[in-house]
């Protein structure tokens, strides 16, 4: 048996739902260990790991086994020199396409899937499509160093070294502490210092009105009347005397005759 026995029931059930091109994707224990942890969880329903990942990914977790299948094929293609490699990479693209088509538009892993699709396409020498996917991945998530690296490597293979350096420089602006980007920057002829990091955009606050420049949490004082320079004596407030009612003979009757 080439994979853990506990995965057998789930794998057999899932293989009926995966396109025929992926019917042979079932990973060995070593291959499963090389995949992200949500892959093993996806094939182990009822476990806490399954419930946790489903809670994190929501409904899109239902499709993630296709991405896992694509990743497994991509790993196999990287380690193979077989003339059938393009067939394996074709399966990679199809599996990634399934997730991109069926997952929600705002699925948080969409950028990563686009990046790996671009890598697979570059391995198939479909460079134009690969560049497009990698640019889409970066547009969705600028904090993805591998996408910049893959795109720069693709430009470098096309003898476009300046474009490769420009790509790595942009990657460093968004990921200034990533050593792989720093190393690639130097290899491509970049000179120190590294590109300046992108400054966070400050939050916009409405400008204070002239009469609202007092400290926060206090009540603005009313404008003071201009001083005349003379000492001012407080005005004497006369007591209010209620109007008399009634008549001298009957002071409590307002409408009685005298």
N, C-alpha and C positions, 0 to 999 in steps of 0.2 A: 504494500500500500504506500503511495507516494505522498500522502498528506494526512494530517491528524485525523484519527478515526471519528472524533467528535464532530468534525465538519462534514462527514459523509452525507447524512440525511439532508442537511441544508443545501449542500452543493448539488446533489442530485435533483432536488426540487428546483433550485435556481437555474440549473443548466437548461431546463425546459423553457425557461422564459428568456434566455439569452439567445440572440441570433446565432444561426448555425455557424457563422464564421468564427464564433468564440467558443464553440463546443469543446475545444481542447485546451481551454485556458486554465483549467484547475491547477492552482499553484502547488508546488512542493512545499514542505515546511520551510525550507530556506528561502523560497520565493515569497511566501507569505510573510516571513519575518522582514523582508525588504520593502513590503508595502506599508502604507500608513495604517495605524491601528484601527481606523474605522472599517477597513476592509475585512479583517477577521471578525469584527463585531457584527458586520452586516450579514455574515453567514452563520451567526450563532444567536438566532432569535431567542428571546426570553431571558437573556442574560442582562446583568446590570450594565455592561458595556454597550449592548445593543440599545437599551432604553436611554442611556445617557447620550449616545450619538444621535439617536432619533430626536431627542429633545433639542439638541444643538442645531441639527440641520433641518428639522421640521419635515415637511412632506418630501423635500428633495432627497432625503435619505433613502427613499424607495428606489431611486435611480442610481445610487452611488456605486452599486456593484458593476455597472457598465464602465465607470471610470476606473475602478480597480482592475477590471479585465484589460482595459487599454494600457494602464500602467504596467501590468505584468507582461503584456506583449512588448511594450517599449523597452522594458528591462532586458527581455530576451533578445530583442533586435540589437541592442547595444553590445551584447556579449557574443554576437554571432557574426560570422563572416560568410554565411551561407548565401548562395545565389537566390534563395527564396526569401531573402530579407524583406524585399518590397511587399511581398504578400503579408508578412507579419505586420509591417508598418501600415499597410492598408487597413488591417483589422484594428490597429490602434486608432486611426483616424475615424473609422466607423463607430467605434465605441465612444470616443469623445463626442462625436457628433450627436449620438443618441442622448447623452446627458445635456448637451447644449440646447438641443431641441425640446427636451421634455422638462428640464428643470425650470424653475421660475426665473424671470428675467433678472431679478435682483439676488440670485443665489450667490452667496459670498465667495464660493469657490470658482466662479466663472472665469475670473482672471487667471487662476492657476491652470485651469483646463485649457484655456486658449494658449497659454504659454507652452504647455506640453504638446499641444496639437501643432504649434509652430515648429517645435523641435523635431517632431516626427516628420513634418513636411520638409524640413531642411535636410533631413537624412535621406529623403526620397528625391532630393535635388529639385524640389518644387519651391524654388527660392522666393518667387514673388508672393505666393500664398503664405509662405512661412513668415516673411517680413510683415505682411498684413496682420497675421495672428499675433505676432509678438508686439507690434505697435498697439493693437487692441488691448492686449494684456496689460501693457504699461499704462495706457490711458485709464484703464479701470482701477489700477492699483500701482501707484508710483513707488510703493514700498516693497517691490519685488525684485531683488538684485539679480536673480537668475534670468529674468526676462531681458534685462539690459545686457547681461553677459552673453546670452544666446544670440541676441540681435547683433552685438558687436562682433562676435565670432563669425557670424554670417557675412557681415560687411567685409571683414578682414579676408575671408576666403574669396570674396569677389574683388579683391585688390583695392578696396575702397577704405584705405587705412584712416583717412581723415574723418570719414563718417563713423568708423568704428570708435575712434577716440572721442568724437562728439557724443556718441551714445553712452560710452562709459562715463564721460564727464557729467552728463545729465544724471546718470545713475548715482554718481557720488554726491551730487547736490541734494538728492533725496535720501541717500543712504550713506552718509559721510563716514561711518565707522566700519563699513564692510571691507574686510581685508582683500577678498578676492577682486573686488572692483579697484581697490587701491593698487594691487599688484598688476592688474590688466592695464590700468592707466599708465603705469611706468613702462610696461612692455610695449605699449603702442606709441611711446615717445612723449607722453605727458610730462611736463616739468613741474616741480614743486613750486609753490604749495598746491595742495589739492584744490579743486574747485570749491568755492564758498558754498556752504549749505544754504538751502532755501530757507529764508526767514519765515517763521509762522506769521500768518496774516493777523494783525491785531484786531480785536473785536471793535466794531464801530459803536460809539456812544453819541447820543444827540448832544449838540453843543448847548452849554448852559446859557440861559437868557441873562441879560445884564442884572436883573433883580433876583437871580437865583444862584449867586456866587458864594453864598454862605456855606458853611460846613454841612456835610451830609448829616441828616437827622435833626437839624435845627429848623426852626420856623423863620423865614425871612422877615426881617424887621420892616415896618412900614416906613416909607420915606419921611425923613424929618423935614419940618418946615424950615425955610431959611431963617437964620438968626439975624436979628436986627442990631444986635450988640447991646441993647438995653436990657436991664434986669426985668424980668417978667413977674408980676404979682398974680398968684392964683386967683381966678375969678371966684367971687362969692356966689354960692348957689343958694337962691332964695327957696325956702320951703314951700311946697305946693299946698295951698289952702283949698280944701274942697268947697265948691259953690254951695251957697246956702239954699235950702229948699223950704217949702211951706210958707207960713205967715207968722207974724209975731204971736198970734193967739194959738196957733197950732203948728209948731216948727217941723213936725214930722209928717205933715200931709202936704204933698207937692201940689195937688190939684184942688185942695179944699178952698172954699171962699173965705175971704177975710172975716 
